[in-house]
Amino acid sequence: AKAIPGATVRYTFTITNSGSQNATNITITDPLDTTNLSFPFPGTGGVTPGTVDVSGCAGATPSFASPNLSISVATIASSGGTCTVQVYVEIN
C-alpha cells in the first residue's frame, strides 16, 4: 500500500498470555517512528489520529510521550488471554 500524506494509519499489536496464571501489572512500551507520523487532534474521516483503542486489556491506561507509546495493563487473563492495542496516526 502507498503511504499518502494526510492518511490515517492503524498500528495493531496483540499481547498473549500463554502462562497458567494471570499476568498482572504489565507495562508495554513501543517506540514509534515519528519521523513521518503525527498525532494531531482532531482527526479526519471519523477516526482521530492519536487515538489508542484497547481490547481485552483489563485496567488499561495508554499514554504517549514521543516517540514512545506506553500501555499499563492491570491484568491479562491466563491460558491464552490477549490484550490488543490499536493506535491511529496520520502520515505527514
Backbone as CSV, one residue per row, in Angstrom:
resi,resn,N_x,N_y,N_z,CA_x,CA_y,CA_z,C_x,C_y,C_z
1,ALA,0.845,-1.181,0.000,0.000,0.000,0.000,0.889,1.243,0.000
2,LYS,0.425,2.267,-0.613,1.167,3.513,-0.718,0.818,4.429,0.450
3,ALA,1.834,5.024,1.064,1.630,5.976,2.157,1.294,7.331,1.557
4,ILE,0.113,7.832,1.862,-0.351,9.103,1.322,-0.398,10.128,2.456
5,PRO,0.308,11.269,2.311,0.262,12.286,3.357,-1.183,12.672,3.691
6,GLY,-1.456,12.763,4.977,-2.797,13.095,5.452,-3.647,11.869,5.745
7,ALA,-3.202,10.690,5.286,-3.960,9.461,5.525,-3.773,9.002,6.966
8,THR,-4.798,8.360,7.493,-4.732,7.788,8.829,-4.336,6.326,8.719
9,VAL,-3.378,5.916,9.544,-2.868,4.550,9.548,-3.122,3.948,10.927
10,ARG,-3.488,2.682,10.934,-3.721,1.982,12.196,-2.604,0.977,12.424
11,TYR,-1.912,1.105,13.555,-0.952,0.109,14.017,-1.687,-0.777,15.016
12,THR,-1.528,-2.088,14.884,-2.150,-3.020,15.819,-1.106,-3.981,16.354
13,PHE,-1.095,-4.172,17.656,-0.282,-5.238,18.213,-1.073,-5.947,19.303
14,THR,-0.817,-7.251,19.434,-1.537,-8.095,20.379,-0.540,-8.806,21.286
15,ILE,-0.828,-8.776,22.569,-0.010,-9.462,23.558,-0.826,-10.648,24.052
16,THR,-0.232,-11.837,24.059,-0.922,-13.051,24.502,-0.229,-13.613,25.733
17,ASN,-1.025,-13.924,26.751,-0.508,-14.566,27.960,-0.697,-16.070,27.812
18,SER,0.386,-16.788,27.574,0.294,-18.237,27.415,0.568,-18.976,28.721
19,GLY,0.769,-18.230,29.799,1.050,-18.837,31.092,-0.203,-19.363,31.774
20,SER,0.004,-20.062,32.880,-1.111,-20.673,33.612,-1.688,-19.749,34.682
21,GLN,-1.113,-18.553,34.841,-1.629,-17.578,35.798,-1.848,-16.252,35.087
22,ASN,-2.761,-15.431,35.643,-2.984,-14.104,35.085,-1.679,-13.304,35.121
23,ALA,-1.427,-12.537,34.085,-0.298,-11.612,34.064,-0.813,-10.295,34.641
24,THR,-0.109,-9.737,35.609,-0.585,-8.523,36.267,0.470,-7.432,36.263
25,ASN,-0.006,-6.196,36.370,0.857,-5.011,36.459,1.893,-4.968,35.349
26,ILE,1.407,-4.983,34.124,2.253,-5.037,32.928,2.385,-3.636,32.333
27,THR,3.571,-3.297,31.872,3.763,-2.075,31.101,4.396,-2.454,29.775
28,ILE,3.762,-2.038,28.708,4.234,-2.310,27.358,4.642,-0.964,26.764
29,THR,5.863,-0.878,26.263,6.332,0.364,25.645,6.792,0.057,24.235
30,ASP,6.292,0.837,23.278,6.642,0.642,21.881,7.085,1.981,21.306
31,PRO,8.370,2.111,20.918,8.799,3.356,20.289,8.266,3.427,18.861
32,LEU,7.550,4.494,18.558,7.006,4.686,17.218,7.935,5.591,16.425
33,ASP,8.071,5.318,15.137,8.870,6.169,14.259,8.039,7.399,13.942
34,THR,8.328,8.497,14.620,7.541,9.713,14.439,8.100,10.622,13.349
35,THR,9.085,10.128,12.583,9.672,10.937,11.518,8.625,11.391,10.514
36,ASN,7.770,10.464,10.095,6.756,10.794,9.090,5.336,10.598,9.604
37,LEU,5.182,10.569,10.937,3.873,10.371,11.530,3.574,11.492,12.507
38,SER,2.290,11.778,12.680,1.903,12.759,13.692,0.641,12.273,14.390
39,PHE,0.352,12.895,15.496,-0.789,12.537,16.317,-1.684,13.765,16.509
40,PRO,-2.206,14.333,15.402,-2.973,15.569,15.522,-4.365,15.336,16.105
41,PHE,-4.913,16.374,16.705,-6.298,16.356,17.182,-6.968,17.600,16.636
42,PRO,-8.212,17.563,16.138,-8.949,16.322,15.888,-8.535,15.713,14.569
43,GLY,-8.893,14.482,14.338,-8.574,13.784,13.097,-9.656,13.981,12.059
44,THR,-9.494,13.297,10.928,-10.471,13.373,9.859,-10.977,11.981,9.527
45,GLY,-12.043,11.888,8.801,-12.553,10.611,8.323,-13.161,9.744,9.413
46,GLY,-13.563,10.354,10.526,-14.235,9.595,11.566,-13.302,8.910,12.552
47,VAL,-11.994,8.933,12.299,-11.024,8.351,13.221,-10.069,9.449,13.643
48,THR,-9.876,9.616,14.917,-8.981,10.646,15.413,-7.561,10.107,15.533
49,PRO,-6.616,10.609,14.699,-5.236,10.214,14.900,-4.824,10.560,16.327
50,GLY,-4.023,9.703,16.913,-3.646,9.877,18.300,-4.519,9.035,19.211
51,THR,-5.580,8.447,18.647,-6.466,7.598,19.425,-5.798,6.260,19.670
52,VAL,-5.969,5.746,20.873,-5.482,4.422,21.228,-6.677,3.616,21.708
53,ASP,-6.981,2.514,21.027,-8.056,1.612,21.430,-7.430,0.367,22.034
54,VAL,-8.019,-0.108,23.112,-7.530,-1.336,23.738,-8.688,-2.309,23.886
55,SER,-8.411,-3.588,23.717,-9.423,-4.632,23.834,-8.830,-5.805,24.608
56,GLY,-9.559,-6.276,25.620,-9.091,-7.406,26.408,-8.006,-7.034,27.400
57,CYS,-7.824,-5.743,27.622,-6.767,-5.248,28.496,-7.408,-4.660,29.752
58,ALA,-7.618,-5.482,30.772,-8.270,-5.019,31.987,-7.456,-3.920,32.649
59,GLY,-8.112,-2.798,32.910,-7.442,-1.691,33.579,-6.358,-1.039,32.752
60,ALA,-6.540,-0.967,31.423,-5.512,-0.412,30.539,-5.495,1.109,30.592
61,THR,-4.281,1.666,30.655,-4.092,3.108,30.640,-3.030,3.436,29.606
62,PRO,-3.436,3.950,28.430,-2.448,4.311,27.414,-1.884,5.703,27.656
63,SER,-0.634,5.916,27.229,-0.041,7.248,27.259,0.950,7.355,26.106
64,PHE,1.198,8.584,25.664,2.148,8.806,24.577,3.069,9.942,24.966
65,ALA,4.365,9.656,24.987,5.404,10.662,25.180,6.413,10.402,24.069
66,SER,6.327,11.208,23.028,7.086,10.982,21.808,8.521,10.568,22.098
67,PRO,8.988,9.485,21.481,8.316,8.670,20.477,7.658,7.420,21.063
68,ASN,7.533,7.323,22.387,7.076,6.079,22.996,5.584,6.040,23.304
69,LEU,4.936,4.986,22.842,3.582,4.672,23.238,3.697,3.669,24.378
70,SER,3.081,3.947,25.503,3.112,3.027,26.639,1.689,2.669,27.035
71,ILE,1.500,1.417,27.384,0.209,0.928,27.873,0.479,0.227,29.194
72,SER,-0.163,0.688,30.245,-0.106,-0.016,31.528,-1.372,-0.843,31.626
73,VAL,-1.208,-2.136,31.899,-2.334,-3.071,31.945,-2.361,-3.727,33.320
74,ALA,-3.527,-3.729,33.960,-3.652,-4.348,35.280,-3.584,-5.864,35.167
75,THR,-4.319,-6.445,34.199,-4.391,-7.905,34.103,-4.623,-8.365,32.677
76,ILE,-3.899,-9.431,32.277,-4.214,-10.184,31.063,-4.469,-11.610,31.534
77,ALA,-5.625,-12.131,31.193,-6.037,-13.450,31.670,-5.065,-14.545,31.245
78,SER,-5.025,-15.599,32.045,-4.140,-16.737,31.778,-4.644,-17.579,30.620
79,SER,-3.826,-18.538,30.223,-4.181,-19.563,29.236,-4.703,-19.000,27.923
80,GLY,-3.958,-18.070,27.361,-4.315,-17.536,26.046,-5.058,-16.221,26.060
81,GLY,-5.166,-15.578,27.222,-5.792,-14.255,27.270,-4.992,-13.277,26.428
82,THR,-5.683,-12.348,25.786,-4.990,-11.401,24.918,-5.337,-9.967,25.268
83,CYS,-4.443,-9.085,24.905,-4.622,-7.642,25.014,-4.267,-7.097,23.632
84,THR,-5.226,-6.473,22.971,-4.992,-5.914,21.643,-4.994,-4.396,21.731
85,VAL,-3.970,-3.785,21.158,-3.821,-2.334,21.171,-3.805,-1.844,19.733
86,GLN,-4.624,-0.825,19.445,-4.646,-0.216,18.118,-4.358,1.269,18.292
87,VAL,-3.401,1.766,17.520,-3.007,3.172,17.570,-3.243,3.774,16.194
88,TYR,-3.925,4.911,16.151,-4.194,5.586,14.899,-3.302,6.807,14.787
89,VAL,-2.550,6.905,13.668,-1.634,8.020,13.435,-1.896,8.591,12.037
90,GLU,-1.359,9.774,11.809,-1.514,10.422,10.494,-0.156,10.504,9.826
91,ILE,-0.117,10.216,8.534,1.117,10.322,7.763,1.354,11.770,7.408
92,ASN,2.584,12.262,7.665,2.943,13.653,7.338,3.241,13.776,5.864
